[in-house]
């Protein structure tokens, strides 16, 4: 569920021009449109992904921010995104891409594609929420309560938009079709009716609280379960927790993008963990036991005599749990041999005596190196 690079989604290079971006979007949007792929349940997710990529890359400021910071440029809970189906109509029918009113008939064999989906024009927008987790939370799994401002169903009219159940009447602007056609030079452009928002009906007595929309802006709290082992950049889809639809339309989805904070001890690579642990040079020389940290406490490793600096010890199953599995990665502990920095006279003399007696035979790395490099010292 990690978020793909927007340029990869559209199949273009980072130096692509605005016209190339639009052309790539038009091609990908048609290819992945749900009405073109009725037997593919994942088509709508791909269609939304294409729309999200185009929305960022077609805007100069957003594109510049994305090129510099990647997906993290758009952090900040509750960022709204355009409805991908509305964006599709804008590009193919309006100023976003030109084309005559018959473009949808050419693509879908009649109608606007989304308009045939049974009131889908009223569907609420999808939302994005950027969630920051600690490494411990990501490893063990957790439950978070998200807070975001979004459109929710109006309680006064139960989402209908009408006061006292007065109902609706046919929109006079579009004659109940939900679409209007206007002329732009040689082209006829078909667009969503601005008065009825594509529903073909008008509320006779609008609700005084929501003014006929059937929804209100409100602070919402949503509980979300985070599975153990989730990775940085993963995206969780919370179905139906986006914005409420217009006049009783279906709710959009909430996409939660996970960001994992840097840890002060551990580094994560896939499901393995890495850490560096200091070790006294006496223990490295003579061997012994060394306590090391893990995400769930501490562990002990045996240090063999003569352990060299930067030696790595593997602790099996002490890493991160694999997503949707009981299997775990490993913990890699790299020891860093500490050299004393302050010695008194007695200690210095003792070390010098030790150095005089040890010889190069007990320093295999020293001996090997100077055999290879002896020509530089001749």
Secondary structure by P-SEA (a helix, b strand, c coil): cccccccccccccccccaaaaaaaaaaaaaaacccccccccaaaaaaaaaaaaaaaaacaaaaaaaaccccccccccccccccaaaaaaaaaccccccccccccccccccccccccccccccbbbbbbbbbbbcaaaaaacbbbbbbbbcccccccccccccccccccccccccccccbbbbbcccbbbbbcccccccccccccccccccccccbbbbbbbbbbbbcccccccbbbbbcccccccccccbbbbbbbbbbbcccccccccccbbbbbbbbbcccccbbbbbbbbccccbbbbbbccccccbbbbbbcccccccccccbbbbbbbbbbbbbbccccaaaaaaaaaaaacccccccaaaaaaaaaaccccc
